[in-house]
C-alpha cells in the first residue's frame, strides 16, 4: 500500500510518500507526482520518511520527473530516506543524480 499526501512547511509545498512504491502502486505514484511537479513552482521536494520500499519502477518515475524538471532548471529534492531505501539509492547510483537531504527542513533550506 502506498500513500502520497501534499503538505506544506515554511510556505513550501512538498509530496509526502509513505508505504511501498512497487509494480502495483507505481502507475498511481507517477500520475500523482507528475501532476504535483506540474503545478509546483521551483524545485519539487519529496519527503520519503514514510517510504518503506521503492522498486525499480518507482526509481524510474523519480528519474523521469527529474529529467523533465531539469530542462527548466528545476530539480527533485529527496529527503528523509530510511536506511533500506537510501541503500537502494546508493546501490543504483541515484545518490549522484538527486539532491538528498536528511529532513524536510533541510530540503526547504536547500530549495530557497
C-alpha positions as CSV (number, residue, x, y, z in Angstrom):
1,X,0.0,0.0,0.0
2,X,1.2,3.5,-0.8
3,X,0.0,6.9,0.2
4,X,1.0,10.3,-1.2
5,X,-0.1,13.5,0.5
6,X,0.7,17.1,-0.3
7,X,1.9,19.0,2.8
8,X,3.4,22.5,3.4
9,X,6.1,23.8,5.7
10,X,7.6,27.3,5.7
11,X,5.5,28.2,2.7
12,X,6.9,25.4,0.6
13,X,4.7,22.5,-0.7
14,X,6.1,19.0,-0.8
15,X,4.9,15.5,-1.6
16,X,5.0,13.1,1.4
17,X,5.4,9.5,0.5
18,X,4.6,6.5,2.7
19,X,4.3,2.8,2.3
20,X,5.6,1.0,-0.8
21,X,6.1,2.0,-4.4
22,X,6.2,-1.2,-6.3
23,X,4.9,-2.5,-9.6
24,X,1.3,-2.3,-8.3
25,X,1.5,1.3,-7.0
26,X,4.0,2.8,-9.4
27,X,1.4,3.9,-12.0
28,X,-0.6,5.8,-9.4
29,X,2.5,7.3,-7.9
30,X,3.6,8.5,-11.3
31,X,0.3,10.2,-12.0
32,X,0.2,12.0,-8.6
33,X,3.9,13.0,-8.7
34,X,3.8,14.3,-12.3
35,X,0.7,16.3,-11.5
36,X,2.3,17.7,-8.4
37,X,5.5,18.6,-10.3
38,X,3.5,20.2,-13.0
39,X,1.7,22.6,-10.6
40,X,4.6,23.2,-8.3
41,X,6.9,26.1,-8.9
42,X,10.7,25.7,-8.4
43,X,12.2,22.5,-7.1
44,X,10.0,19.6,-6.1
45,X,10.5,18.3,-2.6
46,X,9.7,14.6,-2.0
47,X,9.7,13.5,1.6
48,X,10.4,9.8,1.8
49,X,10.4,9.5,5.6
50,X,7.4,7.1,5.5
51,X,8.6,5.2,2.4
52,X,9.3,1.5,3.3
53,X,10.3,0.3,-0.1
54,X,10.8,1.5,-3.7
55,X,11.1,-0.7,-6.7
56,X,12.9,-0.1,-10.0
57,X,9.6,1.2,-11.3
58,X,9.5,3.8,-8.5
59,X,13.1,4.8,-9.2
60,X,12.2,5.2,-12.9
61,X,9.3,7.6,-12.0
62,X,11.6,9.8,-10.0
63,X,14.3,9.8,-12.7
64,X,11.8,10.7,-15.4
65,X,10.4,13.6,-13.3
66,X,14.0,14.8,-12.5
67,X,14.9,14.8,-16.2
68,X,11.7,16.7,-17.1
69,X,12.3,19.3,-14.4
70,X,16.0,19.7,-15.2
71,X,15.1,21.1,-18.7
72,X,13.6,24.2,-16.9
73,X,16.3,24.5,-14.3
74,X,14.3,22.7,-11.6
75,X,15.1,19.6,-9.6
76,X,13.7,16.9,-7.4
77,X,15.0,17.2,-3.8
78,X,14.5,14.0,-1.8
79,X,14.6,13.9,2.0
80,X,14.0,11.6,4.9
81,X,15.2,8.4,3.2
82,X,15.1,5.5,5.6
83,X,18.2,3.2,5.7
84,X,16.8,0.5,3.4
85,X,15.5,3.0,0.8
86,X,18.8,5.0,1.0
87,X,20.7,1.8,0.4
88,X,18.7,1.2,-2.8
89,X,19.5,4.7,-4.0
90,X,23.2,4.2,-3.2
91,X,23.4,0.8,-4.9
92,X,21.7,2.1,-8.1
93,X,23.9,5.2,-8.2
94,X,20.9,7.5,-7.8
95,X,22.6,9.4,-4.9
96,X,24.7,11.1,-7.6
97,X,21.5,12.1,-9.6
98,X,19.3,13.5,-6.9
99,X,19.9,16.1,-4.2
100,X,19.2,14.2,-1.0
101,X,18.7,16.0,2.4
102,X,18.2,14.5,5.8
103,X,15.0,16.3,6.7
104,X,12.1,18.3,5.2
105,X,13.6,21.5,6.8
106,X,17.0,20.8,5.2
107,X,15.3,20.3,1.8
108,X,13.3,23.6,2.2
109,X,16.5,25.4,3.1
110,X,18.2,23.9,0.0
111,X,15.2,24.9,-2.1
112,X,15.5,28.6,-1.3
